[in-house]
Amino acid sequence: MSWLLWGALPYVMVVILIGGTIWRYRYDRFGWTTRSSQLHESRLLRVGSPLFHFGLLVVIIGHVIGLVIPKSWTDAVGLSQHAYHLQALVLGAIAGAATLVGVGILIYRRRTTGPVFTATTRNDKLMYVVLVAAIVAGLATTLLGATGGDEHNYRLTVSPWFRSLFVLQPDVAAMSAAGPAFQLHTLIGMLLFAIWPFTRLVHAFTAPLGYLFRPYIVYRSRTETPATRPARRGWERT
């Protein structure tokens, strides 16, 4: 069972994630969207969306640092175990709480705003359940990891297992030694990534880089009088 969970399941998840994303882009390109509902309600959206997205960004950065950077590297630069756990507790708790509050506001908005709730699919509901479960489990592991002790130090168990996946030699024993909370968080995370391509979360793979290089928008007057001079590129004072 340990080999199936920590040796085979991660690669199954990766295949579903990559294959599902390619399938979605090829056969449902016009559905590659979050189906914006800002026109129906914007007050709660202005609060919940930034909280969720910026909080999630910090959470992702924290996961990258904790899972990718080995403990020996932080020890080499003089970052003690206590200092690492302290910053993980402070930043992780704040970012996790902001993400949870943000997604809570978005779910409340979706449930209480008629047109938005009408446009909510079963797929969306499943996604929100898994997403909230992953956030709550992540907050629990953050609090456990900050308490100290090898039994709650994920950099001795989860991190080596995660890095071993990239060299196709999964360290099943390391992940099996992790605490139940860390294992549960990992399983929920793999489930979230497995359903990712088939939900509105797929929009995260679309970076609007072209927006940075787009030409200026040309606004034309409705008056019938001809222009007194040719239009010029760039911004002009009004």
C-alpha positions in Angstrom: 0.0 0.0 0.0 2.8 2.4 0.8 4.4 1.8 -2.6 1.1 2.4 -4.3 0.4 5.6 -2.4 3.9 7.2 -2.5 5.6 5.3 -5.4 3.0 4.9 -8.1 0.1 7.4 -7.3 2.3 10.6 -7.8 3.1 9.6 -11.3 -0.5 8.7 -12.1 -1.4 12.2 -10.9 1.2 13.8 -13.2 0.0 11.8 -16.2 -3.6 12.9 -15.5 -2.5 16.5 -14.9 -0.5 16.8 -18.1 -2.7 14.7 -20.3 -5.9 16.4 -19.0 -4.4 19.8 -19.6 -3.5 18.9 -23.2 -6.9 17.4 -23.8 -8.7 20.4 -22.3 -6.6 22.8 -24.4 -7.2 20.9 -27.6 -10.9 20.1 -27.3 -12.2 22.7 -24.9 -10.1 25.8 -25.7 -13.1 28.1 -25.5 -14.0 26.7 -22.1 -10.5 27.5 -20.7 -11.9 30.2 -18.5 -13.1 31.0 -15.0 -16.4 32.2 -16.4 -16.1 35.6 -14.8 -19.1 36.7 -12.7 -18.0 40.2 -11.8 -21.0 41.8 -13.6 -23.3 40.0 -11.1 -21.5 41.0 -7.9 -18.3 42.9 -7.3 -18.2 44.1 -3.7 -17.3 40.7 -2.2 -15.2 39.8 -5.2 -13.0 42.8 -4.6 -12.2 41.5 -1.2 -12.2 37.7 -1.6 -10.3 37.4 -4.8 -7.1 39.4 -3.8 -7.0 37.6 -0.4 -7.3 34.2 -2.1 -4.9 34.8 -4.9 -2.1 36.7 -3.1 -2.4 34.3 -0.1 -2.1 31.4 -2.4 0.9 32.9 -4.1 2.8 33.1 -0.8 1.6 29.5 0.0 3.1 28.3 -3.3 6.4 30.1 -2.7 6.5 28.5 0.8 5.9 25.0 -0.6 8.7 25.5 -3.1 11.2 26.6 -0.4 10.2 23.9 1.9 10.1 21.0 -0.6 12.8 21.9 -3.1 15.5 23.4 -0.9 17.2 20.7 1.2 17.7 21.2 4.9 21.5 21.0 4.5 21.4 24.2 2.3 19.6 26.3 4.9 22.0 24.9 7.6 24.9 25.9 5.4 23.8 29.6 5.2 23.3 29.7 9.0 19.5 29.5 9.2 18.8 27.5 12.3 16.0 25.0 12.6 14.3 27.2 15.2 14.5 30.3 12.9 13.2 28.3 9.9 10.2 26.9 11.9 9.5 30.4 13.2 9.3 32.0 9.8 7.3 29.0 8.5 4.8 29.4 11.3 4.4 33.2 10.9 4.3 33.4 7.1 2.6 30.1 6.6 -0.1 30.8 9.1 -0.8 34.3 7.7 -0.8 33.2 4.1 -2.9 30.1 4.8 -5.4 32.1 6.8 -5.7 34.8 4.1 -6.2 32.0 1.5 -8.8 30.3 3.6 -10.7 33.6 4.4 -10.5 34.6 0.7 -11.9 31.3 -0.6 -14.6 31.4 2.1 -15.7 34.8 0.9 -15.8 33.6 -2.7 -17.8 30.5 -1.7 -20.2 32.7 0.3 -20.6 35.0 -2.6 -21.2 32.2 -5.0 -23.9 30.7 -2.7 -25.7 33.9 -1.9 -25.6 35.6 -5.3 -28.4 34.2 -7.4 -26.9 34.4 -10.9 -23.5 33.3 -9.7 -24.9 30.3 -7.9 -27.0 29.4 -11.0 -23.8 29.3 -13.1 -22.1 27.0 -10.5 -21.6 23.5 -11.9 -21.1 20.2 -10.0 -17.5 20.4 -11.1 -17.2 23.7 -9.4 -18.6 22.4 -6.1 -16.3 19.4 -6.1 -13.3 21.7 -6.8 -14.2 24.0 -3.9 -14.5 21.0 -1.5 -11.1 19.6 -2.4 -9.5 23.1 -2.5 -10.8 24.0 1.0 -9.7 20.6 2.3 -6.2 21.1 0.9 -6.0 24.6 2.6 -7.2 23.3 5.9 -4.9 20.3 5.9 -2.0 22.6 4.9 -2.7 25.0 7.8 -2.7 22.0 10.2 0.6 20.8 8.9 2.0 24.3 9.2 1.1 24.4 12.9 2.4 20.9 13.5 5.7 21.6 11.7 6.3 24.8 13.7 6.1 22.9 17.0 9.5 21.4 16.3 10.7 17.8 16.7 11.7 15.3 14.1 8.3 13.7 14.1 6.8 17.0 12.7 9.8 18.0 10.5 8.6 17.5 7.0 12.0 18.4 5.6 13.2 15.0 6.9 10.3 13.1 5.3 8.1 14.8 2.8 10.8 16.9 1.2 13.2 14.1 0.4 10.3 12.0 -1.0 9.2 14.9 -3.1 12.7 15.5 -4.6 13.2 11.8 -5.2 10.2 11.7 -7.5 12.0 13.9 -10.1 14.9 11.4 -10.4 12.3 8.5 -10.7 13.5 6.9 -7.5 10.6 7.6 -5.1 11.8 7.4 -1.4 8.7 5.5 -0.2 10.2 4.9 3.2 10.7 8.6 3.9 7.1 9.5 3.1 5.8 6.5 5.0 7.6 7.9 8.1 5.8 11.2 7.8 3.0 12.0 10.2 -0.7 11.3 9.3 -1.5 15.0 8.8 1.3 15.4 6.3 0.3 12.2 4.4 -3.4 13.4 4.3 -2.3 16.8 3.1 -0.2 15.2 0.3 -3.1 12.9 -0.8 -5.5 15.8 -0.9 -3.0 17.8 -2.9 -2.5 15.0 -5.4 -6.3 14.8 -5.8 -6.5 18.5 -6.4 -3.9 18.4 -9.1 -5.6 15.4 -10.7 -8.9 17.3 -11.1 -7.1 20.6 -11.9 -7.4 20.3 -15.7 -11.1 19.6 -15.6 -12.1 22.6 -13.4 -11.9 26.3 -13.6 -8.5 26.1 -11.9 -7.0 25.4 -15.3 -6.9 29.1 -16.0 -3.9 29.3 -13.7 -1.8 27.8 -16.6 -2.7 30.7 -18.8 -0.4 33.7 -18.2 -1.5 36.9 -20.0 2.0 37.8 -21.2 0.7 39.4 -24.4 -1.0 42.0 -22.2 2.4 43.5 -21.4 3.1 44.1 -25.1 -0.3 45.0 -26.4 -0.7 48.2 -28.4 -2.5 51.2 -27.0 -6.3 51.2 -27.2 -7.5 53.7 -29.7 -10.6 55.7 -28.6 -12.4 57.5 -31.4 -14.7 60.5 -31.0 -18.3 60.2 -31.9 -18.5 63.7 -33.3 -18.9 64.0 -37.0 -16.2 66.7 -37.4 -13.0 65.4 -39.0 -9.9 65.1 -36.9 -7.8 68.3 -36.9 -4.5 66.3 -36.7 -3.5 62.7 -37.2 -3.6 60.4 -34.1 -0.4 59.7 -32.4 0.7 56.6 -30.5 1.2 56.7 -26.8 -0.5 58.4 -23.8 -1.6 62.0 -24.0 -2.7 64.4 -21.3 -6.5 65.0 -21.2 
